[in-house]
């Protein structure tokens, strides 16, 4: 999951991004992330703008992030593929997906990942597309 998808799940608990987290909790989908990617999730989701939009306190955001991290299978990034993308944060997502053997990257920024993800055989899906596959 791209960071934008995790932030969307926190901000909109009834949306497709949150649905993916629920699907992971039920074992319908496996999510992968590396430690640097989880650190990025924390940095972004802890921003005041996201906390306010989600209506969460700092403690509640930490609980949310701990829960997200618990759902993730660790991706050991033995190989760094940089540079492939324009955004360093996106590089973290691509590396976790490739090293973790993910079938897809879930993001709202599809164009940021294609064609780099294609080179590695990783699909790029919107959250609603990924959730439809899980169902």
C-alpha positions in Angstrom: 0.0 0.0 0.0 1.2 3.4 -0.9 1.3 6.0 1.9 -1.6 7.9 0.4 -3.7 4.8 0.7 -2.8 4.3 4.4 -3.6 7.9 5.1 -6.9 7.6 3.2 -7.8 4.6 5.4 -7.2 6.6 8.5 -9.1 9.6 7.3 -12.1 7.7 5.8 -12.8 4.5 7.8 -15.7 3.6 5.4 -13.7 3.9 2.2 -12.0 1.3 0.0 -8.5 1.9 1.6 -9.9 1.1 5.0 -11.7 -1.9 3.5 -8.3 -3.3 2.3 -7.0 -3.1 5.9 -10.1 -5.0 7.1 -9.6 -7.6 4.3 -6.0 -8.0 5.5 -7.2 -8.5 9.0 -9.5 -11.2 7.8 -6.7 -12.9 5.9 -8.2 -12.1 2.4 -5.2 -10.2 1.3 -1.6 -10.1 2.4 0.0 -6.7 2.7 3.8 -6.2 2.6 5.9 -3.3 3.8 9.5 -2.6 4.8 10.6 -0.8 7.9 11.4 2.4 6.0 8.0 2.3 4.4 6.2 1.9 7.8 8.3 4.9 9.1 7.0 6.9 6.2 3.4 5.9 7.0 4.0 7.2 10.5 5.5 10.5 9.3 2.7 11.2 7.0 -0.2 10.0 9.1 1.1 11.9 12.1 0.8 15.3 10.3 -1.6 17.6 11.8 -3.7 17.9 8.6 -4.3 14.2 8.5 -5.0 13.9 12.3 -7.5 16.7 12.2 -9.2 15.3 9.0 -9.5 11.9 10.7 -10.6 13.4 14.0 -7.9 11.5 15.9 -5.6 12.4 18.7 -1.8 11.7 18.5 -2.3 8.6 20.7 -5.1 7.3 18.5 -3.0 7.8 15.4 -0.2 5.7 17.0 -2.8 3.0 17.8 -4.0 3.1 14.2 -0.4 2.9 12.8 0.5 0.1 15.2 -2.5 -1.8 14.0 -1.5 -1.2 10.3 2.0 -2.4 11.0 0.7 -5.5 12.7 -1.2 -6.4 9.5 1.9 -6.1 7.3 4.2 -8.9 6.3 7.8 -7.7 6.5 9.5 -7.1 3.2 13.3 -7.5 3.5 14.8 -5.1 1.0 17.8 -7.0 -0.1 17.9 -5.2 -3.4 17.5 -1.5 -3.8 16.2 -0.6 -7.2 16.7 3.2 -7.0 16.3 5.3 -8.9 13.1 4.2 -10.7 10.7 6.9 -9.8 10.6 10.7 -9.2 9.5 10.6 -5.5 11.7 9.0 -2.9 8.7 8.0 -0.9 7.3 6.1 -3.9 10.7 4.3 -4.2 10.0 2.9 -0.7 6.7 1.5 -1.9 8.2 0.0 -5.1 11.1 -1.6 -3.3 8.8 -3.1 -0.6 6.5 -4.5 -3.4 9.3 -6.0 -5.5 11.3 -7.4 -2.6 8.2 -8.6 -0.8 6.8 -10.4 -3.8 3.7 -8.3 -4.0 1.3 -8.8 -6.9 0.2 -5.1 -6.9 0.8 -1.7 -5.5 -2.3 0.0 -4.3 -2.2 3.8 -4.7 -4.2 6.8 -5.8 -1.2 7.9 -7.8 -1.2 5.2 -10.5 0.8 7.3 -13.0 3.6 7.8 -10.6 4.3 4.1 -10.5 3.7 3.0 -14.1 5.9 2.0 -16.1 8.4 1.3 -13.4 6.1 -1.3 -11.7 5.5 -2.9 -15.0 9.2 -3.6 -15.4 9.0 -5.7 -12.3 5.7 -7.4 -13.1 3.8 -5.5 -10.3 0.3 -4.3 -11.1 -0.7 -0.8 -10.0 -4.3 -0.6 -8.7 -6.6 2.0 -7.2 -7.9 1.0 -3.7 -11.4 0.3 -5.0 -9.9 -2.0 -7.7 -7.9 -3.9 -5.2 -10.8 -4.2 -2.8 -13.0 -5.6 -5.6 -10.4 -8.3 -6.2 -10.3 -9.2 -2.5 -14.1 -9.7 -2.5 
